């Protein structure tokens, strides 16, 4: 609300600024974060861009999974 009004006032515009959200969620546990990250990483697979999440060059999951990927 507040940030939307400030942006609108700054640019002298009105109307809808943000895309409508389907839901917000607070991450309370490390396990929840891992599940959310896994869901996001699988988006390119669901879209048919790659066969495996690690095949998508823009995904780097080691910070969640605690492993290191070597990229060439």
Predicted model as a PDB file, atoms N, CA, C, CB and O in Angstrom, pLDDT in the B-factor column:
MODEL        1                                                                  
ATOM      1  N   UNK A   1       0.795  -1.190   0.000  1.00 75.00           N  
ATOM      2  CA  UNK A   1       0.000   0.000   0.000  1.00 75.00           C  
ATOM      3  C   UNK A   1       0.838   1.254   0.000  1.00 75.00           C  
ATOM      4  CB  UNK A   1      -0.904  -0.002   1.162  1.00 75.00           C  
ATOM      5  O   UNK A   1       0.752   2.054  -0.931  1.00 75.00           O  
ATOM      6  N   UNK A   2       1.640   1.440   1.019  1.00 84.00           N  
ATOM      7  CA  UNK A   2       2.420   2.670   1.139  1.00 84.00           C  
ATOM      8  C   UNK A   2       3.423   2.810   0.004  1.00 84.00           C  
ATOM      9  CB  UNK A   2       3.144   2.708   2.476  1.00 84.00           C  
ATOM     10  O   UNK A   2       3.530   3.873  -0.606  1.00 84.00           O  
ATOM     11  N   UNK A   3       4.158   1.739  -0.282  1.00 85.00           N  
ATOM     12  CA  UNK A   3       5.157   1.836  -1.348  1.00 85.00           C  
ATOM     13  C   UNK A   3       4.492   2.101  -2.695  1.00 85.00           C  
ATOM     14  CB  UNK A   3       5.996   0.551  -1.417  1.00 85.00           C  
ATOM     15  O   UNK A   3       5.042   2.826  -3.523  1.00 85.00           O  
ATOM     16  N   UNK A   4       3.323   1.523  -2.919  1.00 85.00           N  
ATOM     17  CA  UNK A   4       2.590   1.752  -4.164  1.00 85.00           C  
ATOM     18  C   UNK A   4       2.218   3.220  -4.303  1.00 85.00           C  
ATOM     19  CB  UNK A   4       1.329   0.879  -4.218  1.00 85.00           C  
ATOM     20  O   UNK A   4       2.395   3.810  -5.369  1.00 85.00           O  
ATOM     21  N   UNK A   5       1.703   3.810  -3.231  1.00 88.00           N  
ATOM     22  CA  UNK A   5       1.328   5.226  -3.267  1.00 88.00           C  
ATOM     23  C   UNK A   5       2.541   6.117  -3.511  1.00 88.00           C  
ATOM     24  CB  UNK A   5       0.642   5.627  -1.959  1.00 88.00           C  
ATOM     25  O   UNK A   5       2.460   7.081  -4.272  1.00 88.00           O  
ATOM     26  N   UNK A   6       3.659   5.803  -2.873  1.00 90.00           N  
ATOM     27  CA  UNK A   6       4.868   6.606  -3.055  1.00 90.00           C  
ATOM     28  C   UNK A   6       5.393   6.526  -4.484  1.00 90.00           C  
ATOM     29  CB  UNK A   6       5.948   6.154  -2.083  1.00 90.00           C  
ATOM     30  O   UNK A   6       5.792   7.539  -5.057  1.00 90.00           O  
ATOM     31  N   UNK A   7       5.394   5.338  -5.056  1.00 89.00           N  
ATOM     32  CA  UNK A   7       5.845   5.167  -6.439  1.00 89.00           C  
ATOM     33  C   UNK A   7       4.909   5.909  -7.383  1.00 89.00           C  
ATOM     34  CB  UNK A   7       5.914   3.667  -6.817  1.00 89.00           C  
ATOM     35  O   UNK A   7       5.368   6.607  -8.287  1.00 89.00           O  
ATOM     36  N   UNK A   8       3.604   5.765  -7.181  1.00 90.00           N  
ATOM     37  CA  UNK A   8       2.620   6.441  -8.028  1.00 90.00           C  
ATOM     38  C   UNK A   8       2.810   7.958  -7.950  1.00 90.00           C  
ATOM     39  CB  UNK A   8       1.179   6.054  -7.606  1.00 90.00           C  
ATOM     40  O   UNK A   8       2.794   8.642  -8.973  1.00 90.00           O  
ATOM     41  N   UNK A   9       2.987   8.470  -6.756  1.00 91.00           N  
ATOM     42  CA  UNK A   9       3.167   9.919  -6.590  1.00 91.00           C  
ATOM     43  C   UNK A   9       4.454  10.381  -7.262  1.00 91.00           C  
ATOM     44  CB  UNK A   9       3.185  10.297  -5.095  1.00 91.00           C  
ATOM     45  O   UNK A   9       4.473  11.421  -7.921  1.00 91.00           O  
ATOM     46  N   UNK A  10       5.528   9.613  -7.098  1.00 92.00           N  
ATOM     47  CA  UNK A  10       6.816   9.966  -7.697  1.00 92.00           C  
ATOM     48  C   UNK A  10       6.723  10.068  -9.220  1.00 92.00           C  
ATOM     49  CB  UNK A  10       7.876   8.937  -7.310  1.00 92.00           C  
ATOM     50  O   UNK A  10       7.266  10.996  -9.820  1.00 92.00           O  
ATOM     51  N   UNK A  11       6.037   9.115  -9.834  1.00 90.00           N  
ATOM     52  CA  UNK A  11       5.939   9.089 -11.292  1.00 90.00           C  
ATOM     53  C   UNK A  11       4.705   9.812 -11.816  1.00 90.00           C  
ATOM     54  CB  UNK A  11       5.929   7.665 -11.776  1.00 90.00           C  
ATOM     55  O   UNK A  11       4.511   9.907 -13.027  1.00 90.00           O  
ATOM     56  N   UNK A  12       3.873  10.320 -10.919  1.00 92.00           N  
ATOM     57  CA  UNK A  12       2.676  11.030 -11.340  1.00 92.00           C  
ATOM     58  C   UNK A  12       1.682  10.140 -12.075  1.00 92.00           C  
ATOM     59  CB  UNK A  12       3.055  12.185 -12.214  1.00 92.00           C  
ATOM     60  O   UNK A  12       1.047  10.569 -13.038  1.00 92.00           O  
ATOM     61  N   UNK A  13       1.554   8.920 -11.623  1.00 89.00           N  
ATOM     62  CA  UNK A  13       0.650   7.977 -12.284  1.00 89.00           C  
ATOM     63  C   UNK A  13      -0.397   7.492 -11.292  1.00 89.00           C  
ATOM     64  CB  UNK A  13       1.433   6.778 -12.875  1.00 89.00           C  
ATOM     65  O   UNK A  13      -0.353   7.818 -10.106  1.00 89.00           O  
ATOM     66  N   UNK A  14      -1.329   6.717 -11.798  1.00 86.00           N  
ATOM     67  CA  UNK A  14      -2.356   6.131 -10.940  1.00 86.00           C  
ATOM     68  C   UNK A  14      -2.753   4.785 -11.506  1.00 86.00           C  
ATOM     69  CB  UNK A  14      -3.591   7.063 -10.816  1.00 86.00           C  
ATOM     70  O   UNK A  14      -2.350   4.419 -12.610  1.00 86.00           O  
ATOM     71  N   UNK A  15      -3.541   4.055 -10.747  1.00 85.00           N  
ATOM     72  CA  UNK A  15      -3.979   2.742 -11.187  1.00 85.00           C  
ATOM     73  C   UNK A  15      -3.223   1.636 -10.486  1.00 85.00           C  
ATOM     74  CB  UNK A  15      -3.817   2.609 -12.677  1.00 85.00           C  
ATOM     75  O   UNK A  15      -2.593   1.861  -9.453  1.00 85.00           O  
ATOM     76  N   UNK A  16      -3.285   0.440 -11.047  1.00 83.00           N  
ATOM     77  CA  UNK A  16      -2.649  -0.734 -10.461  1.00 83.00           C  
ATOM     78  C   UNK A  16      -1.154  -0.689 -10.741  1.00 83.00           C  
ATOM     79  CB  UNK A  16      -3.272  -2.040 -11.015  1.00 83.00           C  
ATOM     80  O   UNK A  16      -0.740  -0.499 -11.885  1.00 83.00           O  
ATOM     81  N   UNK A  17      -0.352  -0.860  -9.714  1.00 81.00           N  
ATOM     82  CA  UNK A  17       1.101  -0.848  -9.867  1.00 81.00           C  
ATOM     83  C   UNK A  17       1.677  -2.253  -9.807  1.00 81.00           C  
ATOM     84  CB  UNK A  17       1.740   0.020  -8.792  1.00 81.00           C  
ATOM     85  O   UNK A  17       2.493  -2.626 -10.650  1.00 81.00           O  
ATOM     86  N   UNK A  18       1.260  -3.031  -8.822  1.00 80.00           N  
ATOM     87  CA  UNK A  18       1.820  -4.362  -8.615  1.00 80.00           C  
ATOM     88  C   UNK A  18       0.931  -5.421  -9.237  1.00 80.00           C  
ATOM     89  CB  UNK A  18       2.009  -4.642  -7.126  1.00 80.00           C  
ATOM     90  O   UNK A  18      -0.287  -5.263  -9.325  1.00 80.00           O  
ATOM     91  N   UNK A  19       1.565  -6.509  -9.670  1.00 77.00           N  
ATOM     92  CA  UNK A  19       0.820  -7.660 -10.159  1.00 77.00           C  
ATOM     93  C   UNK A  19       0.117  -8.316  -8.982  1.00 77.00           C  
ATOM     94  CB  UNK A  19       1.753  -8.670 -10.886  1.00 77.00           C  
ATOM     95  O   UNK A  19       0.665  -8.382  -7.882  1.00 77.00           O  
ATOM     96  N   UNK A  20      -1.092  -8.799  -9.212  1.00 78.00           N  
ATOM     97  CA  UNK A  20      -1.840  -9.455  -8.147  1.00 78.00           C  
ATOM     98  C   UNK A  20      -1.132 -10.736  -7.714  1.00 78.00           C  
ATOM     99  CB  UNK A  20      -3.278  -9.765  -8.607  1.00 78.00           C  
ATOM    100  O   UNK A  20      -0.691 -11.521  -8.554  1.00 78.00           O  
ATOM    101  N   UNK A  21      -1.024 -10.942  -6.411  1.00 72.00           N  
ATOM    102  CA  UNK A  21      -0.356 -12.120  -5.870  1.00 72.00           C  
ATOM    103  C   UNK A  21      -1.370 -13.215  -5.590  1.00 72.00           C  
ATOM    104  CB  UNK A  21       0.418 -11.767  -4.593  1.00 72.00           C  
ATOM    105  O   UNK A  21      -2.514 -12.944  -5.226  1.00 72.00           O  
ATOM    106  N   UNK A  22      -0.937 -14.453  -5.763  1.00 68.00           N  
ATOM    107  CA  UNK A  22      -1.822 -15.552  -5.416  1.00 68.00           C  
ATOM    108  C   UNK A  22      -1.765 -15.833  -3.913  1.00 68.00           C  
ATOM    109  CB  UNK A  22      -1.450 -16.812  -6.212  1.00 68.00           C  
ATOM    110  O   UNK A  22      -2.778 -16.203  -3.319  1.00 68.00           O  
ATOM    111  N   UNK A  23      -0.594 -15.660  -3.291  1.00 69.00           N  
ATOM    112  CA  UNK A  23      -0.476 -15.830  -1.847  1.00 69.00           C  
ATOM    113  C   UNK A  23       0.896 -15.358  -1.374  1.00 69.00           C  
ATOM    114  CB  UNK A  23      -0.707 -17.304  -1.451  1.00 69.00           C  
ATOM    115  O   UNK A  23       1.852 -15.309  -2.149  1.00 69.00           O  
ATOM    116  N   UNK A  24       0.975 -15.021  -0.125  1.00 69.00           N  
ATOM    117  CA  UNK A  24       2.234 -14.728   0.547  1.00 69.00           C  
ATOM    118  C   UNK A  24       2.450 -15.819   1.582  1.00 69.00           C  
ATOM    119  CB  UNK A  24       2.230 -13.297   1.206  1.00 69.00           C  
ATOM    120  O   UNK A  24       1.494 -16.412   2.082  1.00 69.00           O  
ATOM    121  N   UNK A  25       3.704 -16.077   1.898  1.00 70.00           N  
ATOM    122  CA  UNK A  25       3.982 -17.118   2.860  1.00 70.00           C  
ATOM    123  C   UNK A  25       5.233 -16.755   3.645  1.00 70.00           C  
ATOM    124  CB  UNK A  25       4.143 -18.480   2.165  1.00 70.00           C  
ATOM    125  O   UNK A  25       6.234 -16.327   3.069  1.00 70.00           O  
ATOM    126  N   UNK A  26       5.174 -16.925   4.942  1.00 79.00           N  
ATOM    127  CA  UNK A  26       6.330 -16.692   5.795  1.00 79.00           C  
ATOM    128  C   UNK A  26       7.085 -18.011   5.918  1.00 79.00           C  
ATOM    129  CB  UNK A  26       5.906 -16.138   7.204  1.00 79.00           C  
ATOM    130  O   UNK A  26       6.494 -19.046   6.224  1.00 79.00           O  
ATOM    131  N   UNK A  27       8.384 -17.966   5.680  1.00 82.00           N  
ATOM    132  CA  UNK A  27       9.218 -19.158   5.817  1.00 82.00           C  
ATOM    133  C   UNK A  27       9.673 -19.225   7.266  1.00 82.00           C  
ATOM    134  CB  UNK A  27      10.447 -19.130   4.828  1.00 82.00           C  
ATOM    135  O   UNK A  27      10.428 -18.374   7.736  1.00 82.00           O  
ATOM    136  N   UNK A  28       9.205 -20.240   7.957  1.00 82.00           N  
ATOM    137  CA  UNK A  28       9.484 -20.355   9.388  1.00 82.00           C  
ATOM    138  C   UNK A  28      10.585 -21.360   9.722  1.00 82.00           C  
ATOM    139  CB  UNK A  28       8.233 -20.741  10.109  1.00 82.00           C  
ATOM    140  O   UNK A  28      11.242 -21.254  10.757  1.00 82.00           O  
ATOM    141  N   UNK A  29      10.776 -22.333   8.835  1.00 82.00           N  
ATOM    142  CA  UNK A  29      11.760 -23.371   9.122  1.00 82.00           C  
ATOM    143  C   UNK A  29      12.660 -23.574   7.901  1.00 82.00           C  
ATOM    144  CB  UNK A  29      11.059 -24.701   9.516  1.00 82.00           C  
ATOM    145  O   UNK A  29      12.270 -23.288   6.769  1.00 82.00           O  
ATOM    146  N   UNK A  30      13.857 -24.069   8.154  1.00 77.00           N  
ATOM    147  CA  UNK A  30      14.786 -24.374   7.077  1.00 77.00           C  
ATOM    148  C   UNK A  30      14.184 -25.378   6.102  1.00 77.00           C  
ATOM    149  CB  UNK A  30      16.097 -24.911   7.642  1.00 77.00           C  
ATOM    150  O   UNK A  30      14.411 -25.287   4.896  1.00 77.00           O  
ATOM    151  N   UNK A  31      13.419 -26.332   6.619  1.00 77.00           N  
ATOM    152  CA  UNK A  31      12.795 -27.334   5.757  1.00 77.00           C  
ATOM    153  C   UNK A  31      11.815 -26.677   4.783  1.00 77.00           C  
ATOM    154  CB  UNK A  31      12.071 -28.397   6.606  1.00 77.00           C  
ATOM    155  O   UNK A  31      11.726 -27.070   3.620  1.00 77.00           O  
ATOM    156  N   UNK A  32      11.083 -25.675   5.270  1.00 82.00           N  
ATOM    157  CA  UNK A  32      10.155 -24.952   4.399  1.00 82.00           C  
ATOM    158  C   UNK A  32      10.908 -24.238   3.284  1.00 82.00           C  
ATOM    159  CB  UNK A  32       9.329 -23.943   5.210  1.00 82.00           C  
ATOM    160  O   UNK A  32      10.475 -24.241   2.132  1.00 82.00           O  
ATOM    161  N   UNK A  33      12.036 -23.627   3.633  1.00 82.00           N  
ATOM    162  CA  UNK A  33      12.838 -22.926   2.631  1.00 82.00           C  
ATOM    163  C   UNK A  33      13.321 -23.892   1.556  1.00 82.00           C  
ATOM    164  CB  UNK A  33      14.035 -22.224   3.291  1.00 82.00           C  
ATOM    165  O   UNK A  33      13.290 -23.569   0.369  1.00 82.00           O  
ATOM    166  N   UNK A  34      13.763 -25.064   1.966  1.00 80.00           N  
ATOM    167  CA  UNK A  34      14.241 -26.062   1.004  1.00 80.00           C  
ATOM    168  C   UNK A  34      13.112 -26.502   0.073  1.00 80.00           C  
ATOM    169  CB  UNK A  34      14.827 -27.283   1.741  1.00 80.00           C  
ATOM    170  O   UNK A  34      13.333 -26.670  -1.127  1.00 80.00           O  
ATOM    171  N   UNK A  35      11.903 -26.691   0.611  1.00 85.00           N  
ATOM    172  CA  UNK A  35      10.767 -27.095  -0.225  1.00 85.00           C  
ATOM    173  C   UNK A  35      10.389 -26.003  -1.216  1.00 85.00           C  
ATOM    174  CB  UNK A  35       9.562 -27.443   0.647  1.00 85.00           C  
ATOM    175  O   UNK A  35      10.100 -26.286  -2.379  1.00 85.00           O  
ATOM    176  N   UNK A  36      10.391 -24.764  -0.758  1.00 85.00           N  
ATOM    177  CA  UNK A  36      10.060 -23.638  -1.630  1.00 85.00           C  
ATOM    178  C   UNK A  36      11.111 -23.495  -2.728  1.00 85.00           C  
ATOM    179  CB  UNK A  36       9.951 -22.331  -0.816  1.00 85.00           C  
ATOM    180  O   UNK A  36      10.773 -23.298  -3.895  1.00 85.00           O  
ATOM    181  N   UNK A  37      12.383 -23.594  -2.350  1.00 84.00           N  
ATOM    182  CA  UNK A  37      13.461 -23.493  -3.338  1.00 84.00           C  
ATOM    183  C   UNK A  37      13.368 -24.618  -4.360  1.00 84.00           C  
ATOM    184  CB  UNK A  37      14.831 -23.522  -2.647  1.00 84.00           C  
ATOM    185  O   UNK A  37      13.583 -24.392  -5.551  1.00 84.00           O  
ATOM    186  N   UNK A  38      13.049 -25.827  -3.906  1.00 86.00           N  
ATOM    187  CA  UNK A  38      12.909 -26.961  -4.813  1.00 86.00           C  
ATOM    188  C   UNK A  38      11.764 -26.721  -5.799  1.00 86.00           C  
ATOM    189  CB  UNK A  38      12.670 -28.259  -4.019  1.00 86.00           C  
ATOM    190  O   UNK A  38      11.896 -27.010  -6.988  1.00 86.00           O  
ATOM    191  N   UNK A  39      10.652 -26.197  -5.308  1.00 89.00           N  
ATOM    192  CA  UNK A  39       9.511 -25.890  -6.178  1.00 89.00           C  
ATOM    193  C   UNK A  39       9.917 -24.878  -7.252  1.00 89.00           C  
ATOM    194  CB  UNK A  39       8.322 -25.341  -5.345  1.00 89.00           C  
ATOM    195  O   UNK A  39       9.608 -25.059  -8.430  1.00 89.00           O  
ATOM    196  N   UNK A  40      10.606 -23.820  -6.841  1.00 89.00           N  
ATOM    197  CA  UNK A  40      11.034 -22.787  -7.785  1.00 89.00           C  
ATOM    198  C   UNK A  40      12.022 -23.360  -8.799  1.00 89.00           C  
ATOM    199  CB  UNK A  40      11.668 -21.599  -7.036  1.00 89.00           C  
ATOM    200  O   UNK A  40      11.934 -23.060  -9.989  1.00 89.00           O  
ATOM    201  N   UNK A  41      12.958 -24.179  -8.332  1.00 89.00           N  
ATOM    202  CA  UNK A  41      13.960 -24.761  -9.222  1.00 89.00           C  
ATOM    203  C   UNK A  41      13.343 -25.689 -10.261  1.00 89.00           C  
ATOM    204  CB  UNK A  41      14.991 -25.516  -8.414  1.00 89.00           C  
ATOM    205  O   UNK A  41      13.909 -25.883 -11.337  1.00 89.00           O  
ATOM    206  N   UNK A  42      12.191 -26.258  -9.945  1.00 92.00           N  
ATOM    207  CA  UNK A  42      11.534 -27.168 -10.891  1.00 92.00           C  
ATOM    208  C   UNK A  42      10.666 -26.432 -11.920  1.00 92.00           C  
ATOM    209  CB  UNK A  42      10.679 -28.167 -10.130  1.00 92.00           C  
ATOM    210  O   UNK A  42      10.130 -27.063 -12.831  1.00 92.00           O  
ATOM    211  N   UNK A  43      10.521 -25.110 -11.788  1.00 93.00           N  
ATOM    212  CA  UNK A  43       9.714 -24.363 -12.754  1.00 93.00           C  
ATOM    213  C   UNK A  43      10.178 -24.544 -14.197  1.00 93.00           C  
ATOM    214  CB  UNK A  43       9.734 -22.900 -12.405  1.00 93.00           C  
ATOM    215  O   UNK A  43       9.329 -24.753 -15.064  1.00 93.00           O  
ATOM    216  N   UNK A  44      11.481 -24.477 -14.510  1.00 94.00           N  
ATOM    217  CA  UNK A  44      11.902 -24.682 -15.906  1.00 94.00           C  
ATOM    218  C   UNK A  44      11.572 -26.081 -16.429  1.00 94.00           C  
ATOM    219  CB  UNK A  44      13.395 -24.438 -16.032  1.00 94.00           C  
ATOM    220  O   UNK A  44      11.331 -26.260 -17.623  1.00 94.00           O  
ATOM    221  N   UNK A  45      11.562 -27.070 -15.535  1.00 95.00           N  
ATOM    222  CA  UNK A  45      11.199 -28.436 -15.927  1.00 95.00           C  
ATOM    223  C   UNK A  45       9.711 -28.487 -16.251  1.00 95.00           C  
ATOM    224  CB  UNK A  45      11.552 -29.457 -14.801  1.00 95.00           C  
ATOM    225  O   UNK A  45       9.318 -29.030 -17.284  1.00 95.00           O  
ATOM    226  N   UNK A  46       8.877 -27.920 -15.369  1.00 95.00           N  
ATOM    227  CA  UNK A  46       7.435 -27.900 -15.615  1.00 95.00           C  
ATOM    228  C   UNK A  46       7.099 -27.154 -16.905  1.00 95.00           C  
ATOM    229  CB  UNK A  46       6.706 -27.255 -14.436  1.00 95.00           C  
ATOM    230  O   UNK A  46       6.137 -27.504 -17.589  1.00 95.00           O  
ATOM    231  N   UNK A  47       7.882 -26.134 -17.240  1.00 95.00           N  
ATOM    232  CA  UNK A  47       7.653 -25.343 -18.449  1.00 95.00           C  
ATOM    233  C   UNK A  47       8.180 -26.053 -19.693  1.00 95.00           C  
ATOM    234  CB  UNK A  47       8.311 -23.973 -18.315  1.00 95.00           C  
ATOM    235  O   UNK A  47       7.910 -25.628 -20.817  1.00 95.00           O  
ATOM    236  N   UNK A  48       8.939 -27.145 -19.489  1.00 96.00           N  
ATOM    237  CA  UNK A  48       9.466 -27.913 -20.616  1.00 96.00           C  
ATOM    238  C   UNK A  48      10.749 -27.351 -21.209  1.00 96.00           C  
ATOM    239  CB  UNK A  48       8.436 -27.991 -21.684  1.00 96.00           C  
ATOM    240  O   UNK A  48      11.120 -27.690 -22.333  1.00 96.00           O  
ATOM    241  N   UNK A  49      11.430 -26.490 -20.453  1.00 95.00           N  
ATOM    242  CA  UNK A  49      12.668 -25.887 -20.949  1.00 95.00           C  
ATOM    243  C   UNK A  49      13.864 -26.832 -20.822  1.00 95.00           C  
ATOM    244  CB  UNK A  49      12.954 -24.596 -20.198  1.00 95.00           C  
ATOM    245  O   UNK A  49      14.783 -26.796 -21.640  1.00 95.00           O  
ATOM    246  N   UNK A  50      13.845 -27.670 -19.798  1.00 95.00           N  
ATOM    247  CA  UNK A  50      14.921 -28.624 -19.535  1.00 95.00           C  
ATOM    248  C   UNK A  50      14.331 -29.897 -18.954  1.00 95.00           C  
ATOM    249  CB  UNK A  50      15.980 -28.023 -18.573  1.00 95.00           C  
ATOM    250  O   UNK A  50      13.164 -29.929 -18.563  1.00 95.00           O  
ATOM    251  N   UNK A  51      15.148 -30.949 -18.899  1.00 95.00           N  
ATOM    252  CA  UNK A  51      14.695 -32.215 -18.321  1.00 95.00           C  
ATOM    253  C   UNK A  51      14.893 -32.275 -16.812  1.00 95.00           C  
ATOM    254  CB  UNK A  51      15.424 -33.368 -18.971  1.00 95.00           C  
ATOM    255  O   UNK A  51      14.111 -32.897 -16.094  1.00 95.00           O  
ATOM    256  N   UNK A  52      15.954 -31.616 -16.341  1.00 92.00           N  
ATOM    257  CA  UNK A  52      16.290 -31.606 -14.914  1.00 92.00           C  
ATOM    258  C   UNK A  52      16.565 -30.173 -14.478  1.00 92.00           C  
ATOM    259  CB  UNK A  52      17.522 -32.519 -14.618  1.00 92.00           C  
ATOM    260  O   UNK A  52      17.071 -29.384 -15.276  1.00 92.00           O  
ATOM    261  N   UNK A  53      16.251 -29.817 -13.250  1.00 89.00           N  
ATOM    262  CA  UNK A  53      16.519 -28.446 -12.797  1.00 89.00           C  
ATOM    263  C   UNK A  53      17.975 -28.018 -12.978  1.00 89.00           C  
ATOM    264  CB  UNK A  53      16.142 -28.313 -11.346  1.00 89.00           C  
ATOM    265  O   UNK A  53      18.246 -26.875 -13.346  1.00 89.00           O  
ATOM    266  N   UNK A  54      18.913 -28.935 -12.719  1.00 86.00           N  
ATOM    267  CA  UNK A  54      20.325 -28.575 -12.830  1.00 86.00           C  
ATOM    268  C   UNK A  54      20.766 -28.328 -14.271  1.00 86.00           C  
ATOM    269  CB  UNK A  54      21.177 -29.661 -12.223  1.00 86.00           C  
ATOM    270  O   UNK A  54      21.856 -27.802 -14.497  1.00 86.00           O  
ATOM    271  N   UNK A  55      19.941 -28.700 -15.245  1.00 90.00           N  
ATOM    272  CA  UNK A  55      20.269 -28.421 -16.638  1.00 90.00           C  
ATOM    273  C   UNK A  55      19.961 -26.978 -17.024  1.00 90.00           C  
ATOM    274  CB  UNK A  55      19.512 -29.367 -17.546  1.00 90.00           C  
ATOM    275  O   UNK A  55      20.429 -26.502 -18.059  1.00 90.00           O  
ATOM    276  N   UNK A  56      19.186 -26.283 -16.210  1.00 91.00           N  
ATOM    277  CA  UNK A  56      18.849 -24.880 -16.477  1.00 91.00           C  
ATOM    278  C   UNK A  56      19.998 -24.020 -15.977  1.00 91.00           C  
ATOM    279  CB  UNK A  56      17.494 -24.467 -15.789  1.00 91.00           C  
ATOM    280  O   UNK A  56      20.293 -24.015 -14.782  1.00 91.00           O  
ATOM    281  N   UNK A  57      20.642 -23.303 -16.865  1.00 86.00           N  
ATOM    282  CA  UNK A  57      21.895 -22.615 -16.522  1.00 86.00           C  
ATOM    283  C   UNK A  57      21.738 -21.505 -15.494  1.00 86.00           C  
ATOM    284  CB  UNK A  57      22.500 -22.043 -17.757  1.00 86.00           C  
ATOM    285  O   UNK A  57      22.738 -21.084 -14.912  1.00 86.00           O  
ATOM    286  N   UNK A  58      20.537 -21.016 -15.245  1.00 85.00           N  
ATOM    287  CA  UNK A  58      20.346 -19.899 -14.321  1.00 85.00           C  
ATOM    288  C   UNK A  58      20.013 -20.360 -12.907  1.00 85.00           C  
ATOM    289  CB  UNK A  58      19.248 -18.993 -14.828  1.00 85.00           C  
ATOM    290  O   UNK A  58      19.751 -19.531 -12.035  1.00 85.00           O  
ATOM    291  N   UNK A  59      20.021 -21.662 -12.668  1.00 81.00           N  
ATOM    292  CA  UNK A  59      19.722 -22.166 -11.324  1.00 81.00           C  
ATOM    293  C   UNK A  59      21.010 -22.585 -10.639  1.00 81.00           C  
ATOM    294  CB  UNK A  59      18.729 -23.353 -11.382  1.00 81.00           C  
ATOM    295  O   UNK A  59      21.835 -23.302 -11.207  1.00 81.00           O  
ATOM    296  N   UNK A  60      21.161 -22.124  -9.412  1.00 75.00           N  
ATOM    297  CA  UNK A  60      22.309 -22.472  -8.579  1.00 75.00           C  
ATOM    298  C   UNK A  60      21.765 -22.752  -7.184  1.00 75.00           C  
ATOM    299  CB  UNK A  60      23.401 -21.321  -8.563  1.00 75.00           C  
ATOM    300  O   UNK A  60      21.403 -21.828  -6.456  1.00 75.00           O  
ATOM    301  N   UNK A  61      21.709 -24.025  -6.815  1.00 69.00           N  
ATOM    302  CA  UNK A  61      21.032 -24.425  -5.578  1.00 69.00           C  
ATOM    303  C   UNK A  61      21.954 -24.775  -4.428  1.00 69.00           C  
ATOM    304  CB  UNK A  61      20.165 -25.581  -5.851  1.00 69.00           C  
ATOM    305  O   UNK A  61      21.460 -25.173  -3.373  1.00 69.00           O  
ATOM    306  N   UNK A  62      23.234 -24.652  -4.566  1.00 69.00           N  
ATOM    307  CA  UNK A  62      24.125 -25.134  -3.512  1.00 69.00           C  
ATOM    308  C   UNK A  62      23.895 -24.422  -2.183  1.00 69.00           C  
ATOM    309  CB  UNK A  62      25.567 -24.962  -3.936  1.00 69.00           C  
ATOM    310  O   UNK A  62      24.145 -25.010  -1.131  1.00 69.00           O  
ATOM    311  N   UNK A  63      23.428 -23.181  -2.197  1.00 61.00           N  
ATOM    312  CA  UNK A  63      23.196 -22.454  -0.939  1.00 61.00           C  
ATOM    313  C   UNK A  63      22.047 -23.077  -0.154  1.00 61.00           C  
ATOM    314  CB  UNK A  63      22.897 -20.968  -1.221  1.00 61.00           C  
ATOM    315  O   UNK A  63      21.977 -22.915   1.065  1.00 61.00           O  
ATOM    316  N   UNK A  64      21.152 -23.779  -0.825  1.00 57.00           N  
ATOM    317  CA  UNK A  64      20.047 -24.435  -0.139  1.00 57.00           C  
ATOM    318  C   UNK A  64      20.419 -25.860   0.211  1.00 57.00           C  
ATOM    319  CB  UNK A  64      18.782 -24.410  -0.998  1.00 57.00           C  
ATOM    320  O   UNK A  64      20.143 -26.329   1.314  1.00 57.00           O  
ATOM    321  N   UNK A  65      21.046 -26.548  -0.729  1.00 60.00           N  
ATOM    322  CA  UNK A  65      21.324 -27.967  -0.549  1.00 60.00           C  
ATOM    323  C   UNK A  65      22.668 -28.243   0.104  1.00 60.00           C  
ATOM    324  CB  UNK A  65      21.267 -28.658  -1.868  1.00 60.00           C  
ATOM    325  O   UNK A  65      22.949 -29.380   0.485  1.00 60.00           O  
ATOM    326  N   UNK A  66      23.503 -27.216   0.240  1.00 63.00           N  
ATOM    327  CA  UNK A  66      24.801 -27.402   0.867  1.00 63.00           C  
ATOM    328  C   UNK A  66      25.780 -28.196   0.014  1.00 63.00           C  
ATOM    329  CB  UNK A  66      24.626 -28.081   2.178  1.00 63.00           C  
ATOM    330  O   UNK A  66      26.647 -28.889   0.545  1.00 63.00           O  
ATOM    331  N   UNK A  67      25.647 -28.098  -1.293  1.00 55.00           N  
ATOM    332  CA  UNK A  67      26.569 -28.815  -2.169  1.00 55.00           C  
ATOM    333  C   UNK A  67      27.125 -27.828  -3.191  1.00 55.00           C  
ATOM    334  CB  UNK A  67      25.862 -30.021  -2.876  1.00 55.00           C  
ATOM    335  O   UNK A  67      26.576 -26.744  -3.393  1.00 55.00           O  
ATOM    336  N   UNK A  68      28.195 -28.215  -3.815  1.00 50.00           N  
ATOM    337  CA  UNK A  68      28.839 -27.373  -4.804  1.00 50.00           C  
ATOM    338  C   UNK A  68      28.676 -27.988  -6.174  1.00 50.00           C  
ATOM    339  CB  UNK A  68      30.320 -27.172  -4.475  1.00 50.00           C  
ATOM    340  O   UNK A  68      28.922 -29.179  -6.361  1.00 50.00           O  
ATOM    341  N   UNK A  69      28.261 -27.182  -7.134  1.00 47.00           N  
ATOM    342  CA  UNK A  69      28.153 -27.631  -8.512  1.00 47.00           C  
ATOM    343  C   UNK A  69      29.328 -27.083  -9.307  1.00 47.00           C  
ATOM    344  CB  UNK A  69      26.808 -27.188  -9.139  1.00 47.00           C  
ATOM    345  O   UNK A  69      29.689 -25.915  -9.164  1.00 47.00           O  
ATOM    346  N   UNK A  70      29.913 -27.909 -10.129  1.00 50.00           N  
ATOM    347  CA  UNK A  70      30.966 -27.403 -11.018  1.00 50.00           C  
ATOM    348  C   UNK A  70      30.336 -27.151 -12.368  1.00 50.00           C  
ATOM    349  CB  UNK A  70      32.172 -28.406 -11.134  1.00 50.00           C  
ATOM    350  O   UNK A  70      29.702 -28.035 -12.944  1.00 50.00           O  
ATOM    351  N   UNK A  71      30.508 -25.970 -12.860  1.00 48.00           N  
ATOM    352  CA  UNK A  71      29.986 -25.571 -14.174  1.00 48.00           C  
ATOM    353  C   UNK A  71      31.165 -25.317 -15.102  1.00 48.00           C  
ATOM    354  CB  UNK A  71      29.073 -24.296 -14.067  1.00 48.00           C  
ATOM    355  O   UNK A  71      32.177 -24.742 -14.702  1.00 48.00           O  
ATOM    356  N   UNK A  72      31.016 -25.755 -16.340  1.00 44.00           N  
ATOM    357  CA  UNK A  72      32.077 -25.501 -17.321  1.00 44.00           C  
ATOM    358  C   UNK A  72      31.642 -24.465 -18.304  1.00 44.00           C  
ATOM    359  CB  UNK A  72      32.468 -26.773 -18.051  1.00 44.00           C  
ATOM    360  O   UNK A  72      32.400 -24.116 -19.209  1.00 44.00           O  
TER     361      UNK A  72                                                      
ENDMDL                                                                          
END                                                                             
